[in-house]
Amino acid sequence: MEIITGLKAKNETYVDEKNVACAMGSGSLPVFATPALAAAMENAALTSVQPYLDEGYTTVGIKLDLDHVASTPTGMTVVTESELVAVEGKILTFKIESRVGDELVGTCLHKRAIVAADRFLKKAEAKRG
C-alpha cells in the first residue's frame, strides 16, 4: 500500500428534509446540519484513499476540526472536496472544503487512521463482553 499526499476526492450532498439540523437533532432550523457536513467531509477523505489501501484495510476518522461558516437551505447541493496533505505512518491528514457554488460552507482539517478492518471490528465487538 502506497499512500501519497495530493490524493483528492469530491462528493455532492443534496440538502433535503433528512439532513437538516432540526431533523438530525443538532439544531432547530431546516438548514444543512453540521453532522451532515461532517459526514460529507469524512466521506470525501475516505473515498480519496480507499482505492490505494491493501485489501482488508480501511481508514477510520480520529479527529475532525470543522468550521461550519455558512447556512444552506433545502434544495441546494453542497460540493465537498478533500485533499490528503500529510502522511505520518498510519495517520493521514486531510484539508477539506465544502461549497455551494462559490460560497464557502465549511472547512476542515481531518485525521484518519489506517486500520485492518477485521482486527478493528474484532476489538470493537470484544467490548460487548
MMTF fields as JSON, N, C-alpha, C and O atoms, coordinates in Angstrom:
{
  "mmtfVersion": "1.0.0",
  "mmtfProducer": "UNKNOWN",
  "numBonds": 515,
  "numAtoms": 516,
  "numGroups": 129,
  "numChains": 1,
  "numModels": 1,
  "chainsPerModel": [1],
  "groupsPerChain": [129],
  "chainIdList": ["A"],
  "bondAtomList": [4, 2, 8, 6, 12, 10, 16, 14, 20, 18, 24, 22, 28, 26, 32, 30, 36, 34, 40, 38, 44, 42, 48, 46, 52, 50, 56, 54, 60, 58, 64, 62, 68, 66, 72, 70, 76, 74, 80, 78, 84, 82, 88, 86, 92, 90, 96, 94, 100, 98, 104, 102, 108, 106, 112, 110, 116, 114, 120, 118, 124, 122, 128, 126, 132, 130, 136, 134, 140, 138, 144, 142, 148, 146, 152, 150, 156, 154, 160, 158, 164, 162, 168, 166, 172, 170, 176, 174, 180, 178, 184, 182, 188, 186, 192, 190, 196, 194, 200, 198, 204, 202, 208, 206, 212, 210, 216, 214, 220, 218, 224, 222, 228, 226, 232, 230, 236, 234, 240, 238, 244, 242, 248, 246, 252, 250, 256, 254, 260, 258, 264, 262, 268, 266, 272, 270, 276, 274, 280, 278, 284, 282, 288, 286, 292, 290, 296, 294, 300, 298, 304, 302, 308, 306, 312, 310, 316, 314, 320, 318, 324, 322, 328, 326, 332, 330, 336, 334, 340, 338, 344, 342, 348, 346, 352, 350, 356, 354, 360, 358, 364, 362, 368, 366, 372, 370, 376, 374, 380, 378, 384, 382, 388, 386, 392, 390, 396, 394, 400, 398, 404, 402, 408, 406, 412, 410, 416, 414, 420, 418, 424, 422, 428, 426, 432, 430, 436, 434, 440, 438, 444, 442, 448, 446, 452, 450, 456, 454, 460, 458, 464, 462, 468, 466, 472, 470, 476, 474, 480, 478, 484, 482, 488, 486, 492, 490, 496, 494, 500, 498, 504, 502, 508, 506, 512, 510],
  "bondOrderList": [1, 1, 1, 1, 1, 1, 1, 1, 1, 1, 1, 1, 1, 1, 1, 1, 1, 1, 1, 1, 1, 1, 1, 1, 1, 1, 1, 1, 1, 1, 1, 1, 1, 1, 1, 1, 1, 1, 1, 1, 1, 1, 1, 1, 1, 1, 1, 1, 1, 1, 1, 1, 1, 1, 1, 1, 1, 1, 1, 1, 1, 1, 1, 1, 1, 1, 1, 1, 1, 1, 1, 1, 1, 1, 1, 1, 1, 1, 1, 1, 1, 1, 1, 1, 1, 1, 1, 1, 1, 1, 1, 1, 1, 1, 1, 1, 1, 1, 1, 1, 1, 1, 1, 1, 1, 1, 1, 1, 1, 1, 1, 1, 1, 1, 1, 1, 1, 1, 1, 1, 1, 1, 1, 1, 1, 1, 1, 1],
  "groupList": [{"groupName": "MET", "atomNameList": ["N", "CA", "C", "O"], "elementList": ["N", "C", "C", "O"], "formalChargeList": [0, 0, 0, 0], "bondAtomList": [1, 0, 2, 1, 3, 2], "bondOrderList": [1, 1, 2], "singleLetterCode": "M", "chemCompType": "L-PEPTIDE LINKING"}, {"groupName": "GLU", "atomNameList": ["N", "CA", "C", "O"], "elementList": ["N", "C", "C", "O"], "formalChargeList": [0, 0, 0, 0], "bondAtomList": [1, 0, 2, 1, 3, 2], "bondOrderList": [1, 1, 2], "singleLetterCode": "E", "chemCompType": "L-PEPTIDE LINKING"}, {"groupName": "ILE", "atomNameList": ["N", "CA", "C", "O"], "elementList": ["N", "C", "C", "O"], "formalChargeList": [0, 0, 0, 0], "bondAtomList": [1, 0, 2, 1, 3, 2], "bondOrderList": [1, 1, 2], "singleLetterCode": "I", "chemCompType": "L-PEPTIDE LINKING"}, {"groupName": "THR", "atomNameList": ["N", "CA", "C", "O"], "elementList": ["N", "C", "C", "O"], "formalChargeList": [0, 0, 0, 0], "bondAtomList": [1, 0, 2, 1, 3, 2], "bondOrderList": [1, 1, 2], "singleLetterCode": "T", "chemCompType": "L-PEPTIDE LINKING"}, {"groupName": "GLY", "atomNameList": ["N", "CA", "C", "O"], "elementList": ["N", "C", "C", "O"], "formalChargeList": [0, 0, 0, 0], "bondAtomList": [1, 0, 2, 1, 3, 2], "bondOrderList": [1, 1, 2], "singleLetterCode": "G", "chemCompType": "PEPTIDE LINKING"}, {"groupName": "LEU", "atomNameList": ["N", "CA", "C", "O"], "elementList": ["N", "C", "C", "O"], "formalChargeList": [0, 0, 0, 0], "bondAtomList": [1, 0, 2, 1, 3, 2], "bondOrderList": [1, 1, 2], "singleLetterCode": "L", "chemCompType": "L-PEPTIDE LINKING"}, {"groupName": "LYS", "atomNameList": ["N", "CA", "C", "O"], "elementList": ["N", "C", "C", "O"], "formalChargeList": [0, 0, 0, 0], "bondAtomList": [1, 0, 2, 1, 3, 2], "bondOrderList": [1, 1, 2], "singleLetterCode": "K", "chemCompType": "L-PEPTIDE LINKING"}, {"groupName": "ALA", "atomNameList": ["N", "CA", "C", "O"], "elementList": ["N", "C", "C", "O"], "formalChargeList": [0, 0, 0, 0], "bondAtomList": [1, 0, 2, 1, 3, 2], "bondOrderList": [1, 1, 2], "singleLetterCode": "A", "chemCompType": "L-PEPTIDE LINKING"}, {"groupName": "ASN", "atomNameList": ["N", "CA", "C", "O"], "elementList": ["N", "C", "C", "O"], "formalChargeList": [0, 0, 0, 0], "bondAtomList": [1, 0, 2, 1, 3, 2], "bondOrderList": [1, 1, 2], "singleLetterCode": "N", "chemCompType": "L-PEPTIDE LINKING"}, {"groupName": "TYR", "atomNameList": ["N", "CA", "C", "O"], "elementList": ["N", "C", "C", "O"], "formalChargeList": [0, 0, 0, 0], "bondAtomList": [1, 0, 2, 1, 3, 2], "bondOrderList": [1, 1, 2], "singleLetterCode": "Y", "chemCompType": "L-PEPTIDE LINKING"}, {"groupName": "VAL", "atomNameList": ["N", "CA", "C", "O"], "elementList": ["N", "C", "C", "O"], "formalChargeList": [0, 0, 0, 0], "bondAtomList": [1, 0, 2, 1, 3, 2], "bondOrderList": [1, 1, 2], "singleLetterCode": "V", "chemCompType": "L-PEPTIDE LINKING"}, {"groupName": "ASP", "atomNameList": ["N", "CA", "C", "O"], "elementList": ["N", "C", "C", "O"], "formalChargeList": [0, 0, 0, 0], "bondAtomList": [1, 0, 2, 1, 3, 2], "bondOrderList": [1, 1, 2], "singleLetterCode": "D", "chemCompType": "L-PEPTIDE LINKING"}, {"groupName": "CYS", "atomNameList": ["N", "CA", "C", "O"], "elementList": ["N", "C", "C", "O"], "formalChargeList": [0, 0, 0, 0], "bondAtomList": [1, 0, 2, 1, 3, 2], "bondOrderList": [1, 1, 2], "singleLetterCode": "C", "chemCompType": "L-PEPTIDE LINKING"}, {"groupName": "SER", "atomNameList": ["N", "CA", "C", "O"], "elementList": ["N", "C", "C", "O"], "formalChargeList": [0, 0, 0, 0], "bondAtomList": [1, 0, 2, 1, 3, 2], "bondOrderList": [1, 1, 2], "singleLetterCode": "S", "chemCompType": "L-PEPTIDE LINKING"}, {"groupName": "PRO", "atomNameList": ["N", "CA", "C", "O"], "elementList": ["N", "C", "C", "O"], "formalChargeList": [0, 0, 0, 0], "bondAtomList": [1, 0, 2, 1, 3, 2], "bondOrderList": [1, 1, 2], "singleLetterCode": "P", "chemCompType": "L-PEPTIDE LINKING"}, {"groupName": "PHE", "atomNameList": ["N", "CA", "C", "O"], "elementList": ["N", "C", "C", "O"], "formalChargeList": [0, 0, 0, 0], "bondAtomList": [1, 0, 2, 1, 3, 2], "bondOrderList": [1, 1, 2], "singleLetterCode": "F", "chemCompType": "L-PEPTIDE LINKING"}, {"groupName": "GLN", "atomNameList": ["N", "CA", "C", "O"], "elementList": ["N", "C", "C", "O"], "formalChargeList": [0, 0, 0, 0], "bondAtomList": [1, 0, 2, 1, 3, 2], "bondOrderList": [1, 1, 2], "singleLetterCode": "Q", "chemCompType": "L-PEPTIDE LINKING"}, {"groupName": "HIS", "atomNameList": ["N", "CA", "C", "O"], "elementList": ["N", "C", "C", "O"], "formalChargeList": [0, 0, 0, 0], "bondAtomList": [1, 0, 2, 1, 3, 2], "bondOrderList": [1, 1, 2], "singleLetterCode": "H", "chemCompType": "L-PEPTIDE LINKING"}, {"groupName": "ARG", "atomNameList": ["N", "CA", "C", "O"], "elementList": ["N", "C", "C", "O"], "formalChargeList": [0, 0, 0, 0], "bondAtomList": [1, 0, 2, 1, 3, 2], "bondOrderList": [1, 1, 2], "singleLetterCode": "R", "chemCompType": "L-PEPTIDE LINKING"}],
  "groupTypeList": [0, 1, 2, 2, 3, 4, 5, 6, 7, 6, 8, 1, 3, 9, 10, 11, 1, 6, 8, 10, 7, 12, 7, 0, 4, 13, 4, 13, 5, 14, 10, 15, 7, 3, 14, 7, 5, 7, 7, 7, 0, 1, 8, 7, 7, 5, 3, 13, 10, 16, 14, 9, 5, 11, 1, 4, 9, 3, 3, 10, 4, 2, 6, 5, 11, 5, 11, 17, 10, 7, 13, 3, 14, 3, 4, 0, 3, 10, 10, 3, 1, 13, 1, 5, 10, 7, 10, 1, 4, 6, 2, 5, 3, 15, 6, 2, 1, 13, 18, 10, 4, 11, 1, 5, 10, 4, 3, 12, 5, 17, 6, 18, 7, 2, 10, 7, 7, 11, 18, 15, 5, 6, 6, 7, 1, 7, 6, 18, 4],
  "groupIdList": [1, 2, 3, 4, 5, 6, 7, 8, 9, 10, 11, 12, 13, 14, 15, 16, 17, 18, 19, 20, 21, 22, 23, 24, 25, 26, 27, 28, 29, 30, 31, 32, 33, 34, 35, 36, 37, 38, 39, 40, 41, 42, 43, 44, 45, 46, 47, 48, 49, 50, 51, 52, 53, 54, 55, 56, 57, 58, 59, 60, 61, 62, 63, 64, 65, 66, 67, 68, 69, 70, 71, 72, 73, 74, 75, 76, 77, 78, 79, 80, 81, 82, 83, 84, 85, 86, 87, 88, 89, 90, 91, 92, 93, 94, 95, 96, 97, 98, 99, 100, 101, 102, 103, 104, 105, 106, 107, 108, 109, 110, 111, 112, 113, 114, 115, 116, 117, 118, 119, 120, 121, 122, 123, 124, 125, 126, 127, 128, 129],
  "secStructList": [7, 7, 7, 7, 6, 6, 7, 3, 3, 3, 3, 3, 3, 3, 7, 7, 6, 6, 1, 5, 2, 2, 2, 2, 6, 1, 7, 1, 1, 1, 5, 5, 7, 2, 2, 2, 2, 2, 2, 2, 2, 2, 2, 2, 2, 2, 2, 2, 2, 4, 4, 4, 1, 7, 6, 6, 3, 3, 3, 3, 3, 3, 3, 3, 3, 3, 3, 3, 7, 1, 7, 7, 5, 6, 6, 7, 3, 3, 3, 3, 3, 3, 3, 3, 3, 3, 3, 3, 6, 6, 3, 3, 3, 3, 3, 3, 3, 3, 3, 3, 6, 6, 3, 3, 3, 3, 3, 3, 3, 3, 3, 3, 3, 3, 3, 3, 2, 2, 2, 2, 2, 2, 2, 2, 2, 4, 4, 4, 7],
  "xCoordList": [0.85, 0.0, 0.891, 1.781, 0.644, 1.397, 0.425, -0.258, 0.381, -0.481, 0.427, 1.357, 0.153, 0.977, 0.108, -1.087, 0.714, -0.03, -0.501, 0.054, -1.537, -2.092, -3.323, -4.002, -3.638, -4.841, -6.071, -6.163, -7.013, -8.196, -9.462, -9.441, -10.557, -11.875, -12.915, -12.698, -14.051, -15.149, -16.453, -16.608, -17.389, -18.734, -19.75, -19.409, -20.998, -22.086, -23.164, -23.506, -23.698, -24.771, -25.937, -25.807, -27.081, -28.296, -28.935, -29.156, -29.23, -29.826, -31.333, -32.027, -31.823, -33.251, -33.717, -32.97, -34.948, -35.539, -34.859, -35.071, -34.054, -33.386, -32.06, -31.642, -31.388, -30.059, -29.993, -28.933, -31.135, -31.165, -31.079, -31.374, -30.675, -30.415, -31.623, -31.469, -32.812, -33.986, -34.332, -34.914, -34.003, -34.264, -33.194, -33.484, -31.949, -30.837, -30.625, -29.798, -31.373, -31.263, -30.084, -29.742, -29.46, -28.304, -28.671, -27.812, -29.928, -30.398, -31.891, -32.534, -32.448, -33.901, -34.362, -35.558, -33.434, -33.789, -33.612, -32.795, -34.388, -34.288, -33.165, -33.416, -31.931, -30.743, -29.783, -29.881, -28.854, -27.893, -27.234, -26.665, -27.321, -26.828, -25.312, -24.712, -24.716, -23.267, -22.88, -21.865, -23.64, -23.273, -23.318, -22.526, -24.221, -24.286, -23.084, -22.543, -22.667, -21.473, -20.245, -19.393, -20.163, -19.043, -19.003, -17.931, -20.164, -20.22, -19.76, -19.042, -20.166, -19.74, -18.227, -17.573, -17.682, -16.238, -15.481, -14.49, -15.943, -15.288, -15.378, -14.421, -16.521, -16.697, -15.732, -15.176, -15.528, -14.591, -13.183, -12.467, -12.783, -11.447, -11.312, -10.334, -12.284, -12.276, -12.192, -11.388, -13.017, -13.085, -11.765, -11.411, -11.044, -9.808, -8.717, -7.904, -8.685, -7.584, -7.969, -7.093, -9.238, -9.656, -9.121, -8.691, -9.127, -8.62, -7.128, -6.654, -6.397, -4.949, -4.543, -3.361, -5.516, -5.223, -5.198, -5.903, -4.391, -4.372, -5.731, -6.478, -6.034, -7.294, -7.395, -6.429, -8.577, -8.813, -8.51, -8.715, -8.027, -7.714, -8.691, -9.237, -8.895, -9.728, -9.174, -8.131, -9.872, -9.488, -10.665, -11.825, -10.345, -11.373, -11.032, -9.864, -12.06, -11.858, -11.4, -11.938, -10.394, -9.909, -9.9, -9.786, -10.017, -10.071, -10.741, -10.523, -11.567, -12.295, -12.297, -12.94, -11.593, -11.558, -12.306, -11.724, -13.612, -14.535, -15.059, -15.434, -15.084, -15.733, -16.887, -16.677, -18.115, -19.318, -19.645, -20.174, -19.337, -19.328, -20.51, -20.663, -21.349, -22.499, -23.651, -23.442, -24.862, -26.04, -26.427, -26.144, -27.088, -27.527, -28.955, -29.196, -29.912, -31.296, -31.528, -30.677, -32.675, -33.036, -33.099, -33.335, -32.878, -32.945, -31.617, -31.529, -30.583, -29.273, -28.34, -28.616, -27.251, -26.274, -24.947, -24.403, -24.438, -23.15, -22.099, -22.231, -21.062, -19.962, -18.772, -18.317, -18.279, -17.188, -15.981, -16.088, -14.816, -13.563, -12.513, -12.324, -11.837, -10.777, -9.45, -9.395, -8.378, -7.028, -6.178, -6.157, -5.484, -4.56, -3.319, -2.625, -3.052, -1.943, -0.767, 0.316, -0.955, 0.164, -0.061, -1.19, 1.038, 1.041, 2.121, 3.305, 1.701, 2.636, 2.387, 1.576, 3.093, 2.846, 1.443, 1.092, 0.634, -0.748, -1.75, -2.955, -1.266, -2.151, -2.125, -1.066, -3.315, -3.483, -4.193, -5.165, -3.712, -4.329, -4.855, -4.164, -6.103, -6.795, -7.208, -7.582, -7.134, -7.715, -8.981, -8.946, -10.094, -11.382, -12.158, -12.162, -12.81, -13.689, -15.01, -15.065, -16.084, -17.415, -17.951, -17.779, -18.601, -19.123, -20.493, -20.847, -21.248, -22.446, -22.161, -22.148, -21.934, -21.486, -20.137, -19.207, -20.034, -18.79, -18.727, -17.69, -19.836, -19.872, -19.257, -19.63, -18.324, -17.726, -18.731, -19.24, -19.011, -19.935, -19.164, -19.578, -18.045, -17.272, -15.866, -15.579, -14.987, -13.613, -13.292, -13.922, -12.304, -11.994, -10.56, -10.031, -9.943, -8.701, -9.092, -9.596, -8.867, -9.389, -8.277, -7.469, -8.241, -7.26, -7.988, -9.046, -7.382, -7.9, -6.743, -5.597, -7.045, -6.042, -6.299, -7.446, -5.235, -5.343, -5.428, -4.598, -6.446, -6.636, -6.946, -7.451, -6.632, -7.073, -8.526, -8.804, -9.434, -10.862, -11.254, -11.995, -10.775, -11.186, -10.69, -11.448, -9.455, -8.927, -9.658, -9.945, -9.954, -10.656, -12.037, -12.428, -12.776, -14.114, -14.07, -14.923, -13.087, -12.947, -12.738, -13.342, -11.894, -11.625, -12.892, -13.184, -13.637, -14.88, -15.905, -16.55, -16.057, -17.023, -16.655, -17.541, -15.375, -14.938, -15.471, -15.506, -15.878, -16.413, -17.785, -18.244, -18.447, -19.763, -19.675, -20.658, -18.503, -18.321, -18.306, -18.158],
  "yCoordList": [-1.171, 0.0, 1.227, 1.363, 2.117, 3.364, 4.528, 4.754, 5.251, 6.426, 7.652, 7.789, 8.538, 9.736, 10.991, 10.958, 12.074, 13.33, 13.746, 13.345, 14.559, 15.057, 14.311, 14.775, 13.156, 12.423, 13.277, 13.901, 13.298, 14.142, 13.348, 12.329, 13.839, 13.283, 14.374, 15.365, 14.169, 15.135, 14.364, 13.288, 14.92, 14.363, 15.49, 16.645, 15.143, 16.113, 15.614, 14.431, 16.535, 16.205, 17.149, 18.366, 16.569, 17.351, 17.592, 16.647, 18.831, 19.172, 18.955, 19.588, 18.045, 17.749, 17.645, 17.96, 17.203, 17.17, 16.156, 16.208, 15.242, 14.231, 14.703, 14.199, 15.65, 16.054, 17.503, 18.129, 18.018, 19.366, 19.269, 18.229, 20.363, 20.384, 19.954, 19.194, 20.426, 20.077, 18.592, 18.041, 17.936, 16.505, 15.655, 14.563, 16.15, 15.371, 15.621, 14.966, 16.568, 16.83, 17.714, 17.807, 18.36, 19.211, 20.691, 21.541, 20.996, 22.374, 22.398, 21.35, 23.593, 23.713, 24.268, 24.484, 24.501, 25.106, 24.133, 23.214, 24.344, 23.462, 23.888, 24.254, 23.835, 24.12, 22.951, 22.178, 22.818, 21.715, 21.578, 22.533, 20.386, 20.121, 19.96, 19.422, 20.428, 20.252, 18.773, 18.434, 17.864, 16.444, 15.915, 15.044, 16.426, 16.013, 16.557, 15.876, 17.773, 18.343, 17.52, 17.23, 17.146, 16.319, 14.99, 14.535, 14.367, 13.085, 13.236, 12.377, 14.315, 14.547, 14.723, 14.234, 15.424, 15.649, 14.354, 14.073, 13.56, 12.273, 11.361, 10.655, 11.368, 10.516, 10.887, 10.008, 12.182, 12.601, 12.121, 11.644, 12.244, 11.789, 10.278, 9.81, 9.519, 8.064, 7.655, 6.801, 8.266, 7.933, 8.187, 7.46, 9.21, 9.552, 8.503, 8.307, 7.826, 6.89, 5.418, 4.567, 5.1, 3.695, 2.858, 1.728, 3.357, 2.544, 2.214, 1.298, 2.937, 2.744, 1.863, 1.571, 1.443, 0.6, -0.867, -1.288, -1.636, -3.081, -3.67, -3.103, -4.816, -5.496, -5.777, -6.207, -5.53, -5.765, -4.561, -4.608, -3.49, -2.268, -1.162, -1.123, -0.275, 0.899, 2.013, 1.855, 3.129, 4.198, 4.533, 4.373, 5.0, 5.439, 6.863, 7.215, 7.663, 9.033, 9.079, 8.372, 9.92, 10.055, 11.507, 11.758, 12.461, 13.869, 14.673, 14.444, 15.623, 16.478, 17.892, 18.146, 18.802, 20.206, 20.987, 21.428, 21.152, 21.625, 23.013, 23.284, 23.884, 25.186, 25.212, 25.129, 25.33, 25.416, 26.901, 27.471, 27.54, 29.001, 29.635, 30.856, 28.837, 29.394, 28.395, 27.185, 28.921, 28.053, 27.698, 28.431, 26.539, 26.068, 25.545, 24.605, 26.138, 25.676, 24.413, 24.013, 23.804, 22.63, 23.022, 24.175, 22.008, 22.212, 22.61, 22.762, 22.778, 23.161, 21.947, 20.988, 21.995, 20.908, 21.417, 22.409, 20.731, 21.05, 20.168, 18.944, 20.787, 20.069, 20.089, 21.152, 18.903, 18.757, 18.166, 17.166, 18.803, 18.327, 18.144, 19.007, 17.006, 16.732, 16.569, 16.191, 16.867, 16.629, 16.089, 16.653, 15.003, 14.432, 15.324, 15.492, 15.898, 16.854, 16.34, 16.923, 15.257, 14.712, 13.233, 12.786, 12.477, 11.053, 10.849, 11.061, 10.435, 10.177, 8.751, 8.522, 7.803, 6.402, 6.025, 6.137, 5.574, 5.179, 6.31, 6.096, 7.51, 8.662, 9.56, 10.0, 9.821, 10.629, 11.929, 11.915, 13.054, 14.346, 14.934, 14.963, 15.402, 15.933, 17.381, 17.766, 18.171, 19.505, 19.385, 18.865, 19.869, 19.667, 20.979, 21.739, 21.232, 22.391, 21.95, 21.062, 22.592, 22.372, 23.715, 24.742, 23.682, 24.904, 24.666, 23.545, 25.745, 25.792, 26.879, 28.066, 26.468, 27.428, 27.988, 27.234, 29.298, 29.949, 30.213, 30.63, 29.97, 30.266, 29.135, 27.972, 29.487, 28.521, 28.202, 29.104, 26.918, 26.451, 25.966, 26.199, 25.29, 24.773, 24.401, 24.126, 24.397, 23.944, 22.962, 22.963, 22.132, 21.107, 20.636, 20.537, 20.347, 19.597, 18.279, 18.269, 17.189, 15.891, 14.853, 14.788, 14.045, 12.958, 11.622, 11.455, 10.672, 9.307, 8.356, 8.653, 7.22, 6.187, 4.998, 4.594, 4.439, 3.223, 2.039, 1.898, 1.185, 0.027, -1.218, -1.131, -2.378, -3.653, -3.831, -3.909, -3.894, -3.9, -5.037, -4.811, -6.251, -7.376, -7.219, -7.479, -6.807, -6.601, -5.469, -5.561, -4.415, -3.272, -3.692, -3.362, -4.426, -4.872, -5.886, -5.86, -6.773, -7.757, -7.063, -7.445, -6.057, -5.301, -4.571, -4.531, -3.996, -3.301, -4.282, -3.988, -5.437, -6.447, -7.016, -7.402, -7.07, -7.579, -6.732, -7.198, -5.523, -4.651, -5.089, -4.658, -5.94, -6.455, -7.388, -7.59, -7.944, -8.799, -10.227, -11.017],
  "zCoordList": [0.0, 0.0, 0.0, 0.839, -0.947, -1.01, -1.059, -2.058, 0.032, 0.136, 0.065, 0.859, -0.886, -1.044, -0.942, -1.236, -0.53, -0.447, -1.839, -2.862, -1.829, -3.085, -3.555, -4.471, -2.951, -3.352, -3.052, -1.995, -3.993, -3.852, -4.133, -4.823, -3.584, -3.899, -3.729, -3.031, -4.383, -4.33, -4.201, -4.778, -3.441, -3.404, -3.379, -3.127, -3.642, -3.616, -2.674, -2.668, -1.873, -0.941, -1.197, -1.065, -1.566, -1.774, -0.415, 0.341, -0.101, 1.192, 1.111, 0.315, 1.953, 1.987, 3.44, 4.366, 3.626, 4.977, 5.903, 7.114, 5.371, 6.211, 6.789, 7.831, 6.151, 6.614, 7.106, 7.093, 7.536, 8.116, 9.641, 10.231, 10.253, 11.697, 12.53, 13.486, 12.185, 13.006, 12.893, 13.827, 11.804, 11.657, 12.325, 12.813, 12.351, 12.899, 14.387, 15.02, 14.941, 16.37, 16.754, 17.933, 15.779, 16.086, 16.12, 16.356, 15.887, 15.887, 15.668, 15.609, 15.546, 15.43, 14.088, 13.889, 13.167, 11.886, 10.721, 10.79, 9.642, 8.469, 7.514, 6.366, 8.008, 7.206, 7.349, 8.301, 6.405, 6.392, 7.761, 8.289, 8.32, 9.67, 9.697, 8.767, 10.764, 10.926, 10.917, 10.308, 11.566, 11.468, 10.028, 9.666, 9.22, 7.81, 7.042, 6.17, 7.362, 6.751, 7.136, 6.296, 8.414, 8.881, 8.134, 7.733, 7.945, 7.235, 5.786, 5.272, 5.127, 3.743, 3.678, 2.757, 4.661, 4.696, 4.946, 4.272, 5.914, 6.181, 4.969, 4.65, 4.291, 3.12, 2.007, 1.349, 1.79, 0.738, 1.069, 0.189, 2.329, 2.726, 2.54, 1.957, 3.032, 2.894, 1.424, 1.051, 0.612, -0.811, -1.532, -2.46, -1.106, -1.805, -1.632, -2.536, -0.485, -0.22, -0.287, -0.445, -0.174, -0.115, -1.283, -1.052, -2.52, -3.633, -3.532, -4.205, -2.713, -2.607, -1.424, -1.242, -0.629, 0.525, 0.137, -0.78, 0.832, 0.612, 0.975, 1.773, 0.377, 0.664, 2.157, 2.787, 2.716, 4.135, 5.016, 6.229, 4.412, 5.171, 4.81, 3.708, 5.757, 5.556, 6.433, 7.066, 6.465, 7.384, 8.284, 7.904, 9.481, 10.427, 10.857, 11.021, 11.035, 11.469, 12.918, 13.771, 13.196, 14.574, 15.048, 16.248, 14.135, 14.532, 13.431, 12.241, 13.864, 12.932, 13.504, 14.523, 12.865, 13.283, 12.216, 11.224, 12.436, 11.408, 11.741, 12.882, 10.749, 10.853, 9.856, 8.646, 10.381, 9.55, 9.462, 10.416, 8.325, 8.25, 7.526, 7.563, 6.869, 6.161, 6.169, 6.088, 6.266, 6.261, 4.824, 3.877, 4.702, 3.397, 3.523, 4.281, 2.794, 2.873, 2.04, 1.245, 2.232, 1.439, -0.039, -0.401, -0.868, -2.311, -2.942, -4.161, -2.121, -2.64, -2.566, -1.844, -3.306, -3.312, -2.772, -3.259, -1.768, -1.163, -1.827, -1.844, -2.37, -3.012, -2.054, -1.63, -1.723, -0.764, -1.467, -2.177, -1.26, -1.864, -0.775, 0.082, -0.827, 0.149, -0.575, -1.745, 0.163, -0.336, 0.799, 1.893, 0.537, 1.517, 1.555, 0.553, 2.75, 2.844, 3.67, 3.616, 4.434, 5.215, 5.475, 5.681, 5.463, 5.792, 6.845, 6.583, 8.04, 9.134, 9.62, 10.517, 9.018, 9.336, 8.91, 7.736, 9.87, 9.574, 9.766, 9.635, 10.076, 10.282, 9.051, 8.607, 8.509, 7.311, 7.676, 8.433, 7.141, 7.409, 6.108, 5.09, 6.17, 5.003, 5.233, 6.341, 4.179, 4.162, 3.32, 2.205, 3.859, 3.191, 3.154, 4.122, 2.028, 1.893, 1.299, 0.448, 1.768, 1.205, 0.726, 1.381, -0.428, -1.033, -1.652, -2.018, -1.758, -2.582, -3.603, -3.275, -4.831, -5.835, -5.409, -5.121, -5.372, -4.968, -3.466, -2.952, -2.76, -1.324, -0.503, -0.653, 0.355, 1.27, 2.373, 3.038, 2.562, 3.596, 4.815, 5.95, 4.581, 5.697, 5.3, 4.135, 6.296, 6.109, 7.223, 8.281, 6.962, 7.945, 7.794, 6.687, 8.93, 8.965, 9.623, 10.746, 8.94, 9.357, 9.366, 8.44, 10.417, 10.505, 10.491, 11.098, 9.775, 9.701, 9.959, 9.621, 10.554, 10.808, 9.899, 9.704, 9.344, 8.542, 9.505, 10.404, 9.307, 10.185, 9.359, 8.24, 9.935, 9.371, 9.818, 11.014, 8.872, 9.183, 10.12, 11.076, 9.87, 10.707, 12.144, 13.079, 12.343, 13.697, 14.407, 15.601, 13.68, 14.255, 14.752, 15.871, 13.909, 14.293, 15.433, 16.32, 15.412, 16.483, 17.829, 18.831, 17.845, 19.06, 19.536, 20.731, 18.582, 18.934, 19.503, 20.51, 18.87, 19.329, 20.705, 21.467, 21.026, 22.321, 23.477, 24.615, 23.206, 24.239, 24.707, 25.764, 23.937, 24.331, 25.538, 26.252, 25.754, 26.931, 26.68, 27.613]
}
